[in-house]
Amino acid sequence: MKLSGRRLEDPEINLISFIDILLVVLIFFMLSSTFAEEGRLKVRLPEAGQLPVQQSGPEPIVVTVTQSGSYRVNERELVNSSAETLRGAVLKVAGEQRTARITLRADGRAQHQSVVKAMDVVGRLGFAQIDIATVDTQTVGSQTP
């Protein structure tokens, strides 16, 4: 029995919604990839090894953070622990040279905020090479009686 006037249509897949979803995913990945930049401070992670690594070039500027949160620049204690005092002391030692290495030595019991403040000050001054000093736990353990 044939029905009159009815014609079977070919099935088709609507790709418009699929293209919309792909465009949204593409925009998401494009936007999220621009936020994957590294921070403005480049921190050189400590390397483990038995022999110290010989560095060539001028001596680094050493910023020390004590347990109480006070700062020293090249073993000279600062009058207070404000960011402006630390900034002035680093500028006095470094002069106009921003390619010098900064070695940050922080007491293990120092507050995290004091260490971050020191890193922020040297980063805002334009120093790009910041070393974080560590000690070998095997050497420290063998020195204690």
Secondary structure, DSSP 8 states (H G I E B T S, - for coil): ---TT----------HHHHHHHHHHHHHHHHHHHT----SS-EE-----SS-----SS--EEEEE-TTS-EEETTEE-SS--HHHHHHHHHHHHTT--SS-EEEEE-TTS-HHHHHHHHHHHHHTT---EEE----HHHHHHH--
